[in-house]
Amino acid sequence: MSAKYAITSEAQRKECAALLHAIRNTSQMFYSRAQLIGVHTFIEFTGLINEYINLCQWAMEHDIDFRHINVHSCVEMNLPTHDVQIQYIGKKFACIFSPWLQKKEFRDLFMSELHVVDE
């Protein structure tokens, strides 16, 4: 990981912690509102958001500024995940998007946008 993305000061750590707290609160509000709307697939987005929050929490605990963990940072971070996390994310994506990914051409287009390279 590049030092550019490391948490290097207490002020930076506090800023990240405050942002993570705000993200958690936003997720809770989203879930409450989604429940009121009552569309199951829309509610499923909360699971994706919460898994993102878990990954951000892990990054912070390992002195990584989670604000830079994205495809645009161009830094390969090799963040650890557990099989169950990947399965969970896959199930949420499947619930939400599988109906629109039935055609192979759409699946291929979707996969090409993940920017994943086989080792």
N, C-alpha and C positions, 0 to 999 in steps of 0.2 A: 504494500500500500504506500502511496506517495505521502510524504510528510505534509504535503499541502492539505490533505484531508484529515489530518490528525487533530484531536482536541489537545491544544497546547497550553491553555490557560484556564484558570478557574472561572474567569468571566465568560469564556467560550462555553465551558461546561454548563454554567448556569443558564446561558442563553438557549442551549440545546435542550436542557431540562424543561425550561419554560415552554419551548415550542412543543416538546413531546406531551407535556401536560395539556396544552391547548388542542393538540391533535386528538388526544384521548377524549377530552370533553366534546369535541366536534363529532367524534365517532358515536358517542353516547346520544348526542342530540339527533344525529342522523338516524340511528336505530329507532329512537322514540318516534320520530316523524315517519319513518318508513313503516313501522308497525301500524300507525294510524292510517296510512295509505292502504296497507294490506295486500300489496302485490308481492308474492313470495320471492320472485326473482330479484326484485328491487331490494328487499330485505337482505338477500344473500350478499350484497355488496359490503355490508357491515363485516362479514367474516373476512373478506379480503382486506378491508381497512385495518381490522384488528391484527391480522397477521403481519401487515406492514408495520404496525406499531410495535409488535413483538421484535421484529428484525431491527427496528430503529433503537429499541431499548438495548438489545444485545450489542449493537454497534457502539452506543454510548458507553456501555460498561467496558468496552475494549478500546476506548479512546479514539473512536472513529466518529467524525462529524457526519451524521446520517444525512445531512442536507445535500451531500455530494454523492450519495449512492444512487446513481441513475445511469442510464445508457449514454447520456450526454457528457458525463465526466470523462469518458474514454479511459478510465482506470479500471483494470481488472482487480477486483478485491477478493475474489474467492471466499465469499462469506459462507460460513458453515450453516447448513440447514439440516434438519432431520427429515428422514423419509416421510414421517407422518405430517410434517409441515407442507412438504411438496404435494403429498396426496391431498391434503385438505385444500390447498390452493387450487389444485386441479379439479377437485369436486365442485368448488365454488364457481370456477370458470365454466365447467361443464353445465352446471345448473343454469347459469345465466346465458351462455353463448352457444351451447351445442346446437340448438335448433337452427342457428344461422350458419353453422359450420358443417352442415351435412354434405355439401358439395366439396369434392377434393380440391378444386381450384381455390375455393374460399379458405379451406384449411391451410393449403400451401401458402397462400398470401398472408394469412395470420401468422404462421410459423416464421415466415421470412422477416416479419417485423419484430420478432423477439430478439433478433441479433445474437442468437446462440450459435456457437461454433462447437462442433463435435471435436473431442480430443483425439 
